[in-house]
Amino acid sequence: MAKNSETKVQKNRSYKIQKLAGVPSLNIRGKFLEALGVTIGSHWEMVVGSEPDTIILKKIPQKRIDYREALYELEQSKKALMVCESRVKYLAENS
């Protein structure tokens, strides 16, 4: 007597692209996400796939996020310093 062999059929999933404040957004849900390291606030970047209908998401390490934030803060500090230096120069010339 032959056994019933079950073959798993891979589901074709389709996702709807939504716009949140004018920015295209892809909503992915599932219990499997936590096991993959997807948590609230985690950062991901999209990598171009080899096939035209493929989207590859790559998790950005926390160190790189911290580095980008530090660079942004540095640029903001440089701009603030330039404004302060200009004001000091102006006040020195006009006092």
Residue pairs with C-beta under 8 A, 6 or more apart in sequence:
15 26
15 27
15 28
16 27
17 24
17 25
17 26
18 24
18 25
18 26
18 27
19 25
26 55
37 59
38 44
38 59
42 59
43 59
43 60
43 65
44 57
44 58
44 59
44 60
45 57
45 58
45 60
46 55
46 56
46 57
46 58
47 56
47 57
47 58
48 56
49 55
49 56
